[in-house]
């Protein structure tokens, strides 16, 4: 199982939110590229980078993210990717993966087009709140059960799914293993999990489900665990 550090970017800064609430943010660095270099030195094999401004339909942080990509680690880019042209542009900029969230839920034809045009690059974000997909930077919830979504995705040449349990995200309250186990029964695609991880035991529990990766955010930034410890595990 891969251990993937997350870098969430708002206004050019590296930040963390609590449950996706833009009013509950902590700024950890004004240099996300330096954070990426630190993660690379610690042994990270991949980064999960989210453009929070773009996710809620605002300005983007493209130049900052491009500087993160230059840190020479595979980077999966998320946040506000809602067109085929954006997917193509990120792949052209060197992204190893491009994550579609709102578009994956609300525009299945677009997801299909992107997945087929760029096989092995596109990932679908399954951001879950109370069993429903959260969209538009988690500011809205789609009235659709995840059991209706995943079968659509299973037939596409996706690089995988990213499950984030939004109620746990940024809380250090532990992973939602029930939802993760449910998702894993529905798909053979690789599933990355994020949300609530606070300890090495949490990582062990995620690994035991068969998830392909765990995404770490606040637990790293607050020093609850070190990336070296997580990778050693």
N, C-alpha and C positions, 0 to 999 in steps of 0.2 A: 504494500500500500504506500502510495506517495504521500509525503507531508508537504503541503503547499502553503507558504506564507501569503497573506493577503495584503495588498496595498490599496487602500481606498483614498481617492483623491478628490478634494473639494477646494475650489479657489486656489489650486496649485499646491495645496498642503496635503500631507499625509495625515488622515484623520480616522477616527472610529466613531460610529454612531451606536446608540442603544436602541435595539429593535427597529432600526431603520428610521428613527426619528431625527430629522435634520436639525431640530432644535436641541438635541442632546448629543452634541459632538465634542470630542476631545481632540485637540491638535497635537500630534506627536512629532512632526517635523515639517520644516518648510522646504525640504529637499528630498522628494520621493526617490530620486535616482540614487542618492547616497544610501537610503534605506535598502534599495535593491542590491547595491554592491555589498552591503553588510550581510544580507541574506545569502548572497552568492558565496561570500567568503566562509560563511558558516556551513555551507554544504548543500544549500537548497538546489533542487533540480528543476524547479518550475515555480512561476509566480502567478498569482491571481490578482489582476489589477482592475479596479472598478472606477469608472468616471462617474462620480455621484452627481455632478452638475448636469451632465448629459442625460443621466438616467431620469431626472425629473424634468427634462425638456429645456434646460437652461444652456448656458455657454458650455463649451467643451474644454477639456484639458489635454488636447491632442499633443501639443508640443511637449508637455511634461511626460506624458505616457511614452512618447517616442524616445525620450531620454532614458526612461526606465528600460525600454527594450534594448537600448544600446549597452546596458549592463551585461549583455551577452548571456542571459538565461532565457529559456523558453518562457514566453509570457502569454497567458490567455487573457484577452481584453474583454471587459464587460461594461455595460452602462450606455444606454441610449443608442444601441445598434438596431436600427429600424429600417434599413434599406440594403439592397444587394450591393450598391456602390460603396456603402460604408464597410461591409464585409470585405470587399475586394481591396479597399484602401488600407485596411488594417493588415491584411495578409501581405500586401505590397510593402508595408512599413516594417515587416518582419515578425508580426505576431504569429505565435505557434498555434493559437486557437482564438476564435471569435465567439463570444457568448451572446445569444439572443434570448431576451426574457419576455418583455411585453409583446414583441412581434411574434415570438414562438407561440404565445397563447392566443393572441387576437388575430393573427394573420397567418394561418396555417399554409396558405398557398405561397407566401413569401418565404417561410421557413423551408418549405419543400424546394423552392427554386434555389435558395442559397445552399442548402445541403447537397443538392445534386450538382450544382455548379462548382462547389468547393468541397468535394468529399473528404472527410477526415479532418476538416478544419472547424466546422461549425458545431457549437455545443448549445443545448437548450437549457435555460435556467428555469428550474422549478422552485420558485420562491413561494413558500406555503404559509398561510395564516389561517388557522382554524380549519384546516383541510381544504382550503380554497387557494387558487393561485393569486398571489399579490403582484400587481403590475404598476407601471408608471412610477418607478422608483419607490415601490411599496406604498404609494399613497392611495391606491385603490385595490379592491379585491374583486376578482372576476367570479361570477356565480356559476362555477363549473367545477365539478369534482375532478381531482387529479386522475381518477380512474378513466375518465373520458379523454384526457389529454395524452397520457403515456402511450396508448396503443397507436395513436397517430404518429408519434415520434419513432416508435420501434421499427417502422418500415423504411426509415430514412437513413442515409449513410452519414449519420452524425458521429462526431468524435466522442460523445457521451452526454450525460446529464449532470447538472450541478443542483443538488438539493440543498436549499437553505431554509431552515425553520426560523421564520422571522421573529417569532415570540422569544426565541432563545438567543438570537444574534446580539452580540455585545453584552450579554448579561452574565456570562461565566456560570450559567445555571446548569450546565451539563447538556449533552446531546439529546435530541428527540429520537431515541432508538426505535420507538414504535413506528413513527412515520417512515424512518429510513428502512426498516425491515419491510414495511408495506410496499414501498416503492421498489425495493429490490426483487420482490416477488412478481412485479409487473413487467420487468424489462431484463434483457440480456446486455443492454448497453452498459458501458462503464459508468458508475455513479460516484461522483464526488460529493462529500457531505461537509456542510459548514453550519455553525450556529451553536453557541453555548459551550464550546470546548474550553476547559479550564485546567486540565490535569493530564498526566500521562495515563491514568486509568481511563479517562474519557476516550483518549486515543485508542487504547487497547479495545475498549468496547466497540468503537466504530470499526476497527480492523476486523473484529470477530464477526461482524455482520456480513463481511464480504465486499464492503465498499472499496472502490479502486483508489480513493484518495480522501484525505481529510484536509480541510482548509482552516488555517489558524489565523486569528486576527488579534483581538484584544489580549488573549492569554500571553502572546509574545510581547506585545507592547507594554503590558503592565508587569511583566516579569514573573507571571505565574508559572511559566516553564520556559526553558530555553529551546531554541531551534535545534541545537546540537543534541539535547536530551531526546527530543521528539524523533529526530532522524536516527539516533542510536537505537531507539525502541523498534 
